[in-house]
Every structure is written in structure tokens, then in C-alpha cells.
Amino acid sequence: MQQEKAKETVSENKPNPVVPPVIDEGNQTVDPGVDEPTPPKPPVTNPKPPVSPTNPYPPGQCTAYVWEYFGGAIPTYEGNAADWIRYANSGPAAGTIAVFPPGNQGAGSVGHVAVVISVSGSTMIIKEGNFNGGWGTTRECSTDGVSFIRP
């Protein structure tokens, strides 16, 4: 009887075996001692895709994005985005190019251009490149102080 008790004491004092983390097919590391799995790392993507070799604007700029959006079927407007104001020929409407002067709604020192997707009163939805690091992003903004080009 004392031998059985001794065996029980020895087995009770053994440390728990170390269980290595398990990697599942969803690329998440699961640690049995942690309630939440470690989220997978997002894939590395190029936020500014290469532009067509015939695009006359600098790659990664808002002007290049607008040109690509229209598939090159727009005139080659000269200068920086702010300079495009001289080509303004329309009011706000879907399918026009919004020209933001420097400082307007986050436009930098050379202005900003974007494609107008829709307009409701003095609010518009635009699609743009090179605004806050995005490429092909959509946002809502005001038409106030913005000029428009119908290509």
C-alpha cells in the first residue's frame, strides 16, 4: 500500500508537458495558454500600382490616377493638380474631375484632383489616388471651393 502511495506522489509532482503552439491552415498561431489566436499578418501589397507607360503624369500622383481612371481618354492637362483649374468647364456632376486648390479639404501645396462618382446637394463622393497614402480610395467631401472639369 505504501508503494502505491509513493507512485501517486511521484506522478502528482511531475510538471505538465510543454505543448508547442499549433499553426492552423488560416495562418494563425494558436497558443493553448492564450484565449485569442494571433491574427495573421496582412499580405504585402503595392498601394500605388504601376501606371500605363503612356500615362504622361508622374506615377503615384493624383493626376496619374485620374488619367488611369479614364483609361487615358482625357486631354493631357498641363501642370500640377492646382493648375488644372484653368480647364474648369462644368459644375459638380458624376463623371467630372474635381480640382481642389491647395489647402482645400486636405489638398497639398500643389492641389489635388479626383473623379466625381456622385453628387447630392453640396456633398460629393469622389474616387482618388495619392490622398493620405491611398490609391483608388473613395471618400465623401464638400463641393465648396472645388472646380470641375468635364473631360
Rosetta blueprint (number, residue, H / E / L):
1 M L
2 Q H
3 Q H
4 E H
5 K H
6 A H
7 K H
8 E H
9 T H
10 V H
11 S H
12 E H
13 N L
14 K L
15 P L
16 N L
17 P L
18 V L
19 V L
20 P L
21 P L
22 V E
23 I E
24 D L
25 E L
26 G L
27 N L
28 Q L
29 T E
30 V E
31 D L
32 P L
33 G L
34 V L
35 D L
36 E L
37 P L
38 T E
39 P L
40 P L
41 K L
42 P L
43 P L
44 V L
45 T L
46 N L
47 P L
48 K L
49 P L
50 P L
51 V L
52 S L
53 P L
54 T L
55 N L
56 P L
57 Y L
58 P L
59 P L
60 G L
61 Q L
62 C H
63 T H
64 A H
65 Y H
66 V H
67 W H
68 E H
69 Y H
70 F L
71 G L
72 G L
73 A L
74 I L
75 P L
76 T L
77 Y L
78 E L
79 G L
80 N L
81 A H
82 A H
83 D H
84 W H
85 I H
86 R H
87 Y H
88 A L
89 N L
90 S E
91 G L
92 P L
93 A L
94 A L
95 G L
96 T L
97 I E
98 A E
99 V E
100 F E
101 P L
102 P L
103 G L
104 N H
105 Q H
106 G H
107 A L
108 G E
109 S L
110 V L
111 G E
112 H E
113 V E
114 A E
115 V E
116 V E
117 I E
118 S E
119 V E
120 S E
121 G L
122 S L
123 T E
124 M E
125 I E
126 I E
127 K E
128 E E
129 G E
130 N E
131 F E
132 N L
133 G L
134 G E
135 W E
136 G E
137 T E
138 T E
139 R E
140 E E
141 C E
142 S E
143 T L
144 D L
145 G L
146 V L
147 S E
148 F E
149 I E
150 R L
151 P L
